[in-house]
Amino acid sequence: MEGYPYVTQLDVRFRDLDTMGHVNNAVYATYLEQARVAYYDDVLDLGIDELGFVLAHLEADYERPIHHGEEVRVGLRTADMGERSMRTGYRIEADGTLAATAETVQVAVDEDGNPRAVPEDWRSTVERFEGQ
């Protein structure tokens, strides 16, 4: 997945399917979340209890349905890092073809849920990993 430095594979579960036999559109948000959590774990070495980000925006464009049994891969890249937020771009492929693209914005928050600056060590680690 050119242009996406982080790629993870996901399983299509039976519960992901709708009555039409393909992955329900709302499940795509879960796939993005799974990819984000894996990225934070693998790249930033943050466990689920240390994430410190909340989702502020989600936008998706669907290209084709995903069916049970297809190999799903999600590519992720940091499109922009602001003072308190991170904009992330995604590419979802099923059996090697484009199924959807998406973008999210996550806001860094403190223990009380208040916005805070993105920690400098997170910023520098992401920049090094993605070659920015």
N, C-alpha and C positions, 0 to 999 in steps of 0.2 A: 504494500500500500504506500506508494510514493507520496511523500509529503506528510505522512503520519508516523512520527518516530516511535509511537507506542501502539502495539496491536495485541489484542487479547481475543481468545476464542470463547464463544458462549454456546451452551446447549439450548436448543428449542425444546421446551417442556410441553407436555400435552396441555397443561393448564394455560399456556400462552395463546392457544388457538381459539378463534371465535367460531361461530356457526358456519362461516364460509370456508373453514378449513385452513385458514392462514393466520399468522400472528396478528393479534389484535393491535390496532394502532397505539393504544395506551401502553402496551407492553414495551414498545420501543423506548419509552422513557426509562423503564426499568433496565433495559439493556445498556443505555447510556450511563445510568447510575452504576451498574456493575462494572463497566469499563473504567469509570472515574475512580471508584473505590480501589480497583486493582492498580490503577496508575499511582494513586496516592500511596498505596502499600509498597509497590515495587520501586517507584522512583523516589518518593519522599520518605519512605520507611515509616509511614504513619499508620498506626492501627486504627480500627473503626472508632475507638473511644478517643482518639486524638485528632480527628479530621479537622475540626475548626472552620469548616466552610458550610454555608447554606446555599441552596439553589435559589436564585433570584429571577432567572429568565430561562425559558426553553423554547426553541423554535426548531421545527423539523419539516423536511420535504421528503415525501415518500415517492420512491421511483418504481417499486414493484413489490408484490407480496412476498413474504417469507413463509415457507411451508415446513411442516414437521419433517425431520430427517435431513434438512439442509445444513451444511456447515456454515455457521455464522461467525464472522470476525468483525470486530469493531476497532477501527483505527482512531487514535486520539492525538490532538496536538493543541498546544497552548497558542491561541491566536493573539492574545494580548494580556498583559498583566498590568493592572492599574495600581493605585495606591492601596485600595481595599478590596479589589476584586480581580477575578481571573476569568477571561473569556476563553472557552474551549470549543474547538471544532471537532466534528466526528464524521467518519465514513463507515456505514454499515454495509457489509457485503454478505451475500448468501450464495454459497457455491461459486464464489469468485466473481460474482457480478454485483453491481451497485444496487442496493435495496433502499437506502435512505442516506441523507446527509442531515446533520443537525448542528446546532450551536447552543451552548448554555453559558450562563454567567453565574459564577459562584462568588459569594461575598464572604470574606474572612470575618469570623465573629469570636468574641471572647467567651468565657465561661457563662456569662449572663445573657448571651445572645446578642450583644451589642456589636456593631461593626467595629473592626479594628484594622490596622495596617497589616498587609500580608507580611509575615515574618521574613526578614532578609535571607535567612538560611534556606527557606522554601524557594524564594525567588531565585537565588543563585544556583540552587540544585536543579531547578526546572530549566533555567537558561543553559546550564552546562549540558544537561541530558539532551535537550532539543537543539543544541548548537546555535543558540541565539546570541 
